[in-house]
Amino acid sequence: MVPLLAKQALARKCEFTNAKMTGNYECAYAIGVVTGALDIPKEETAKDLVELKQRTEPQYKDKDCDNEQIKKLISLLNDYEPSKDFDGQMQQLYNDGYRDRIIKF
């Protein structure tokens, strides 16, 4: 249930200019979608969400992209500071996002 809610919340936030990312579940999914869409190699060794973001952010932060949804996700990620939590559902969301490469709901 949590992964589905995080995916839906993030999809809705991409529709608004003033939306903010509010949790680690959304962050994990967004990182997966962004890195997958931009063909950034999947991160397999990060121990937590802070490390995942630190390892992937330099690769997507200034990358040029025509997709408005990906631009919005990068903006949301730039404004969000995750905690070190990284449970199985967050890992699943990261993997789902990487595989999906676009937000689906």
C-alpha positions in Angstrom: 0.0 0.0 0.0 2.8 2.5 0.9 4.5 2.2 -2.5 1.3 2.8 -4.4 0.5 5.9 -2.2 4.0 7.3 -2.7 3.8 6.8 -6.5 0.4 8.5 -6.7 1.5 11.4 -4.4 4.5 12.1 -6.5 2.5 11.9 -9.8 0.1 14.6 -8.4 3.0 16.8 -7.2 4.4 16.9 -10.7 1.2 18.6 -11.7 1.7 21.6 -9.4 4.2 24.4 -9.3 4.3 24.8 -5.5 4.4 21.1 -4.5 7.1 19.8 -2.1 8.4 16.3 -1.6 7.4 15.2 1.8 8.9 11.8 2.5 11.6 9.3 1.9 9.3 6.9 0.0 8.6 9.6 -2.6 12.3 10.4 -2.7 13.3 6.9 -3.3 10.8 6.5 -6.2 11.8 9.9 -7.7 15.5 9.0 -7.7 14.7 5.7 -9.4 12.5 7.4 -12.1 15.1 10.2 -12.7 18.1 8.0 -12.9 16.3 5.5 -15.1 14.9 8.1 -17.5 18.4 9.7 -17.9 20.1 6.4 -18.3 22.3 6.8 -15.3 23.6 3.5 -14.0 21.6 2.0 -11.3 23.1 2.4 -7.8 23.5 -1.0 -6.2 25.7 -0.3 -3.1 24.1 2.6 -1.3 23.5 1.7 2.4 20.8 4.3 3.0 18.7 7.0 1.2 21.1 9.8 2.0 24.0 7.9 0.4 21.8 7.0 -2.6 20.9 10.6 -3.2 24.5 11.7 -2.7 25.8 9.2 -5.3 23.2 9.9 -7.9 22.6 13.6 -7.6 25.8 14.8 -9.3 24.8 12.8 -12.3 21.3 14.2 -12.7 21.5 17.6 -11.1 22.6 19.6 -14.1 21.6 17.2 -16.8 19.6 18.7 -19.7 16.3 17.0 -20.3 13.3 17.8 -22.5 10.8 15.9 -20.3 8.9 18.3 -18.0 8.0 15.5 -15.5 11.7 14.7 -15.1 12.6 18.3 -14.7 9.9 18.6 -12.0 11.2 15.5 -10.2 14.8 16.9 -10.2 13.5 20.2 -8.8 11.6 18.3 -6.0 14.7 16.2 -5.3 16.9 19.3 -5.1 14.7 20.7 -2.4 14.4 17.5 -0.3 16.8 16.2 2.3 16.2 12.6 3.1 16.9 10.8 6.3 19.2 7.8 6.5 16.2 5.4 6.6 16.2 2.9 3.8 13.8 0.0 4.3 12.6 -2.7 1.9 9.7 -0.6 0.6 12.1 2.3 -0.3 14.4 -0.1 -2.1 11.4 -1.4 -4.0 10.3 2.1 -4.9 13.8 2.9 -6.2 13.8 -0.2 -8.3 10.3 0.3 -9.5 11.1 3.9 -10.5 14.3 2.9 -12.3 12.4 0.2 -14.2 9.4 2.5 -15.0 11.5 5.5 -16.0 8.3 7.5 -15.9 5.8 8.0 -13.2 2.8 5.6 -13.6 -0.3 5.5 -11.5 
